[in-house]
Amino acid sequence: MSLNDKYMYVMQCKEFVKFGISQNPNQRIKELQTGNPFKITLLLSINYGYGYDIETNTHNYFKDKQEIGEWFKIDEEIKSFVKYLKHIEYNIGDYNVK
């Protein structure tokens, strides 16, 4: 599987977000949703070859907001970052966006 087969995604569940990597973010939601009584929503997914680097750096940068596993408590800084990623997702248009 090549890097171009992987997506960096952001999911939200209540006041938490998850930054992750998946070949199929929609399937990943289904996997995470099983056994979870709260709705998980896919906020965005970007496929442009640097997903692992961004995921790792994002986890490291927001480590003080990390709650359980890869779930992070939403605050203004995380909201701004997700808006920035949505801007990237939108602006790369036909170039490997979900």
C-alpha positions in Angstrom: 0.0 0.0 0.0 1.5 3.4 -1.0 1.3 6.6 0.9 -1.3 7.8 -1.6 -3.7 5.1 -0.4 -3.8 6.7 3.1 -5.9 9.6 4.4 -5.2 11.8 7.3 -8.6 12.3 9.0 -10.2 14.2 11.8 -13.2 12.7 13.5 -15.3 14.3 16.3 -17.2 12.6 19.1 -18.8 15.1 21.5 -16.1 17.5 22.8 -13.2 15.3 21.5 -11.5 14.9 18.1 -9.3 12.1 16.8 -6.5 12.7 14.4 -5.7 9.5 12.5 -4.6 7.7 9.3 -6.7 5.3 7.4 -7.1 3.8 3.9 -10.8 4.2 4.3 -11.9 6.9 6.9 -15.6 6.0 6.5 -14.9 2.4 7.4 -12.7 3.5 10.3 -15.7 5.5 11.7 -17.8 2.3 11.5 -15.1 0.4 13.4 -14.8 3.1 16.1 -18.6 3.6 16.3 -19.2 0.0 17.4 -19.7 0.0 21.1 -19.6 3.8 21.3 -23.0 5.3 22.4 -22.1 8.7 21.0 -22.1 9.7 17.4 -18.7 10.0 15.6 -18.6 12.4 12.7 -15.9 12.6 10.0 -14.9 16.3 9.9 -12.4 15.9 7.1 -10.0 13.5 5.3 -7.0 14.6 3.2 -5.0 12.3 0.9 -1.8 14.0 -0.2 1.1 11.8 0.8 2.2 13.3 4.1 -0.5 11.9 6.4 1.8 10.0 8.8 4.0 13.0 9.3 1.1 15.3 10.0 -0.6 12.8 12.3 2.5 12.3 14.3 3.3 16.0 14.5 -0.3 16.8 15.4 -0.3 14.2 18.2 3.0 15.6 19.6 1.9 19.2 19.3 -1.5 18.7 21.1 -0.2 16.1 23.6 -1.3 18.3 26.5 -4.9 18.1 25.2 -4.8 14.3 24.8 -7.4 12.5 26.9 -7.7 8.8 26.1 -5.8 7.1 23.3 -5.8 9.3 20.2 -8.7 11.5 21.4 -8.0 15.1 22.1 -10.2 17.6 24.0 -11.4 20.4 21.7 -10.4 23.9 22.5 -9.9 27.1 20.4 -6.4 26.0 19.2 -7.7 22.7 18.0 -10.7 24.4 16.3 -8.3 26.7 14.5 -6.1 23.8 13.4 -9.1 21.8 12.1 -10.3 24.9 10.2 -6.8 25.2 8.6 -6.9 21.5 7.6 -10.4 22.0 6.1 -8.9 24.9 4.1 -6.1 22.6 2.8 -8.7 19.9 2.0 -10.8 22.4 0.0 -7.9 24.0 -1.8 -6.2 21.0 -3.1 -9.3 20.3 -5.1 -8.9 17.5 -7.6 -5.5 16.5 -6.2 -6.3 13.4 -4.2 -9.0 14.8 -1.9 -11.5 12.1 -0.8 
